[in-house]
């Protein structure tokens, strides 16, 4: 039986775009990426779950998934699920002009726990024509198509960040998700103490919940166990640290693991290579 959720997708370029259509009712497992993900929802009846929060999508919605956040779409059996997806390396933004930080929308999503941007006039505004140009690049054989796609994608991110900043300056709230407040409290506590000594009992005490009730609630609401969630989050932190040049041993303990052997086995099982191989 496969893991309830897993690391999904690999990215060897600064960014990649996918225009996808899936049949209604297809099931997806919980997963996460080592890169950012932007999903532009175009059609279907879909709910999107991100770190204990659930959003009911409408055409034109922008779903922002920062690297490392566990997520899963729930596709209902009524219409074709159509979307454009962008996989974006965290290093992509450093390749652009230093005049503006186009990663701001992902920073906001991570810090504010707001993964959905809903633009009321999306299909009549400035973003949609850029999206249409991006979609055309998938079938175009014109000279310079690859370069043109890079330009239009940067333009799309620029306009999206402008919209978000305008909303923030006007103090307009974004779309609130459906969520169990207890689960959000638990997730906040886990992520705030991820690099420290964590146990079920400590989490239960912090949430003022019975240990057994906590474990069942967490799995019922999120689809995975507390222990598995903590391990995956720590592996993401460790892998990121290793890629930044931190020694394997330091990455192990800095990410919250208390035993190197446990870390090594979990890392090899997840990434199908040893931590030292990841440094090469």
Residue pairs with C-beta under 8 A, 6 or more apart in sequence:
2 29
3 29
3 228
4 29
4 30
4 223
4 224
4 225
4 228
5 29
5 30
5 31
5 32
5 70
5 72
5 223
5 224
5 228
5 232
6 29
6 30
6 31
6 32
6 270
7 31
7 32
7 33
7 34
7 232
7 236
7 270
7 271
8 31
8 32
8 33
9 31
9 33
9 35
9 87
11 33
11 34
11 35
11 87
11 89
13 89
14 88
14 89
14 91
14 92
14 95
15 86
15 87
15 88
15 89
15 92
15 153
16 86
16 87
17 84
17 85
17 86
17 134
17 137
17 138
17 149
17 153
18 84
18 85
18 86
18 87
19 83
19 84
19 135
19 138
20 81
20 82
20 83
20 84
20 85
21 80
21 81
21 82
22 75
22 80
22 81
23 80
23 81
24 44
24 45
24 75
24 76
24 77
24 78
24 79
24 80
24 81
25 75
25 76
25 77
26 75
26 81
27 75
28 72
28 73
28 74
28 75
29 72
30 49
30 70
30 71
30 72
30 222
30 223
30 224
31 70
31 71
31 72
32 67
32 68
32 69
32 70
32 71
32 232
32 236
33 65
33 67
33 68
33 87
34 67
34 68
34 236
34 239
34 240
35 67
35 87
35 88
35 89
35 90
36 64
36 65
36 66
36 67
36 87
36 88
36 89
36 90
36 103
36 106
37 63
37 64
37 65
37 71
37 85
37 86
37 87
37 88
38 62
38 63
38 64
38 65
38 85
38 86
38 88
39 48
39 62
39 63
39 65
39 83
39 84
39 85
39 86
40 60
40 61
40 62
40 63
40 83
40 84
40 85
40 86
40 131
41 57
41 58
41 59
41 60
41 61
41 62
41 63
41 82
41 83
42 59
42 60
42 82
42 83
42 84
43 59
43 79
43 80
43 81
43 82
43 83
44 57
44 75
44 76
44 78
44 79
44 80
44 81
44 82
44 83
45 75
45 76
45 78
45 79
46 56
46 57
46 73
46 74
46 75
46 76
46 81
47 54
47 55
47 56
47 57
47 73
47 74
47 76
48 54
48 55
48 57
48 63
48 71
48 72
48 73
48 74
48 115
48 116
49 55
49 71
49 72
49 73
49 74
50 63
50 65
50 69
50 70
50 71
50 115
50 177
51 69
51 70
51 71
51 113
51 187
52 179
52 180
52 183
52 184
52 186
52 187
52 221
52 222
53 113
53 115
53 177
53 178
53 179
53 184
54 74
54 177
54 178
54 179
55 61
55 63
55 115
55 116
55 175
55 177
55 178
56 178
57 63
57 116
58 118
59 122
59 123
60 118
60 119
60 122
60 123
60 128
61 116
61 117
61 118
61 175
62 116
62 117
62 118
62 119
62 160
63 115
63 116
64 105
64 106
64 108
64 109
64 115
64 116
64 117
65 71
65 109
65 115
66 106
66 107
66 109
66 110
67 90
67 236
67 240
68 233
68 236
68 237
68 240
69 110
69 115
70 224
70 229
70 232
72 223
73 81
75 81
84 131
84 134
84 135
86 153
88 106
90 103
93 101
93 102
93 103
96 102
96 154
100 158
100 161
101 161
102 154
102 157
102 158
102 161
104 161
104 164
104 165
105 117
105 157
105 160
105 161
105 164
108 114
108 164
108 168
109 115
112 174
113 184
114 174
114 175
115 177
116 174
116 175
116 177
117 160
117 163
117 164
117 174
117 175
118 174
118 175
119 125
119 127
119 163
122 128
126 159
127 156
127 159
127 160
127 163
130 152
130 155
130 156
130 159
131 156
133 148
133 152
134 149
134 152
134 153
134 156
137 145
137 148
137 149
137 152
140 148
142 148
167 174
180 217
180 221
182 207
182 209
182 217
183 217
183 218
183 221
183 222
185 207
186 203
186 206
186 207
186 214
186 218
189 203
189 206
189 207
190 198
190 203
190 226
190 229
190 230
190 233
191 233
193 202
194 230
194 233
194 234
194 237
194 255
194 256
195 234
195 237
195 254
195 255
195 256
196 256
197 258
198 230
198 256
200 211
200 214
200 215
200 226
200 227
201 211
203 214
203 226
204 210
204 211
204 214
207 214
209 217
214 226
215 225
215 226
218 224
218 225
218 226
218 229
219 225
222 229
230 256
231 266
232 270
234 255
234 256
234 257
234 263
235 255
235 266
235 267
235 270
235 271
237 251
237 254
237 255
237 256
238 251
238 252
238 254
238 255
238 257
238 263
238 267
238 275
239 251
239 267
239 271
239 278
241 250
241 251
241 254
241 255
242 248
242 251
242 275
242 278
242 279
243 278
245 279
246 254
248 275
248 276
248 279
249 260
251 275
252 260
252 263
252 264
252 275
253 260
255 263
257 263
257 266
263 275
264 274
264 275
267 274
267 275
268 274
268 275
271 278
